[in-house]
Amino acid sequence: MRQAIIYLGEDDYYVAECPSLPGCISQGRTREEAIINIREAIQGYIAALEQDSLPVPPEKFDALLVAV
């Protein structure tokens, strides 16, 4: 299980990032599409690490919502 951050980008596409996997970013025209795409990106990222016999970083991201 991985955490993802999803937000609306400047081009009106939703951007999805997985902080525990550096560089694992995707996007979609809708929030739902971005979620599907980041799931695929996470699976591909981990599969590539495993194929290259590299360690998979643990999930260590801790989210905090700050009201301003």
C-alpha positions as CSV (number, residue, x, y, z in Angstrom):
1,M,0.0,0.0,0.0
2,R,1.3,3.4,-1.0
3,Q,0.1,6.9,-0.3
4,A,-0.4,9.3,-3.2
5,I,-0.9,13.1,-3.3
6,I,-3.3,14.3,-5.9
7,Y,-3.8,17.9,-6.9
8,L,-5.0,20.0,-9.9
9,G,-2.1,21.1,-12.0
10,E,-1.7,24.4,-13.9
11,D,-2.9,22.7,-17.1
12,D,-6.2,21.6,-15.5
13,Y,-4.9,18.0,-15.4
14,Y,-4.8,16.2,-12.1
15,V,-1.3,15.3,-10.9
16,A,-0.6,12.3,-8.8
17,E,2.7,11.7,-6.9
18,C,3.9,8.9,-4.7
19,P,6.3,10.5,-2.2
20,S,7.8,7.3,-1.0
21,L,8.9,6.4,-4.6
22,P,11.1,9.4,-5.8
23,G,10.0,10.5,-9.3
24,C,6.9,8.3,-9.4
25,I,4.5,10.9,-10.8
26,S,1.5,10.5,-13.2
27,Q,-1.5,12.6,-14.2
28,G,-5.0,12.3,-15.6
29,R,-7.8,14.5,-17.1
30,T,-9.9,13.6,-14.1
31,R,-9.2,12.7,-10.5
32,E,-10.3,9.2,-11.2
33,E,-8.0,8.8,-14.2
34,A,-5.1,10.2,-12.2
35,I,-5.7,7.6,-9.5
36,I,-5.8,4.8,-12.0
37,N,-2.6,6.1,-13.6
38,I,-0.7,6.5,-10.4
39,R,-1.6,2.9,-9.4
40,E,-0.1,1.7,-12.7
41,A,2.9,3.9,-12.2
42,I,3.5,2.6,-8.7
43,Q,3.2,-1.0,-9.9
44,G,5.6,-0.4,-12.8
45,Y,8.1,1.4,-10.6
46,I,8.2,-1.4,-8.1
47,A,8.4,-4.0,-10.8
48,A,11.4,-2.2,-12.4
49,L,13.2,-2.1,-9.1
50,E,12.6,-5.8,-8.4
51,Q,13.7,-6.7,-12.0
52,D,16.9,-4.9,-11.4
53,S,17.4,-6.5,-7.9
54,L,17.2,-3.0,-6.3
55,P,15.6,-2.4,-2.9
56,V,12.0,-1.1,-2.8
57,P,11.8,1.9,-0.5
58,P,9.5,1.4,2.4
59,E,6.3,3.5,2.7
60,K,7.3,6.2,5.2
61,F,5.2,9.2,4.2
62,D,3.2,10.9,6.9
63,A,0.5,13.3,5.8
64,L,-0.5,16.4,7.7
65,L,-3.1,18.9,6.7
66,V,-2.3,22.4,7.9
67,A,-5.1,24.9,8.1
68,V,-4.0,28.5,7.3
